[in-house]
Amino acid sequence: MNDNRPIGVFDSGVGGVTVLSKLVELFPNEEFIYVGDTLNCPYGIKSSEEIQNLVTNVTKFLLEQNVKAIVIACNTATCNSSHLSKLTNIPIIGVIEPTAKYALKTSQNKNIAVLATNATIDSHKYESYLEKRKIFKKGIRYYVKCSEFVTLVEEMKMNTDYSQDIVSTKLNELKNCNLDTVILGCTHFGLLSKEINQVLPNVKLIDCGKPTGLYLKKVLKKRKLLASDDKDGIVKIYTTGDADTMAQQIQWFDKDHQPIKKIIL
Ligand code: DGL
């Protein structure tokens, strides 16, 4: 049994395209509909109520597109998504649990830093997941609010002295923590890997894309929702902001996709 309906993917902006990129590699036969809510980005400095309303609006749009599953390619939105199960029965996959689990397996010494938006850190979602594991009696975790990194990515200021300065200043305190693993707990932060590794050269950076994609695969297989093998993959990208601006912002996205369209939610 197969299901050729699309998979919805969304983020507050362009960060989730890092997850989309992994998903396209892992699922060559699937149709993806990505929404970047760039008009309302950043989410990470908004109240929970505001974020929940924005998340509801994007989800309703995706449900109207008849998606078979939704990947919330945004940690901040994942922290504010428990209400979505009232809207639909389709699988809704967040990024936090798969990413935290993956980090748990990766780290040897369990000295792990989580870099995320202010709202994600304040939600204590990573903390409640990581600290409840017995294995984490060992090591120390560090939770760092980095919402200013989101702006660097949305404003396309990566790979500059300016971005290095902001990242170095913020992460300087982690230099002597004997970290072996850093969770990029915001999907925008993979685009700042170079800057982060410059300050913390000996750590493994854990991006949400792969762990979330592998988890999605398990869910779709179990529910017999995978697209048929002979179907060509399609990627459709929508933004609530300006389509040309988004095209500029995701120039690094090297997968085939249809022209970006603006939507009003
Ligand atoms: N990319 C989002 C995340 O993973 C956050 C960006 C924002 O603050 O809007 O948390």
Residues whose N, C-alpha, C, O or C-beta is under 5 A from the ligand:
A	BS01	DGL	D11 S12 G15 C41 P42 Y43 G44 I45 A73 C74 N75 T76 T117 V150 G185 C186 T187 H188
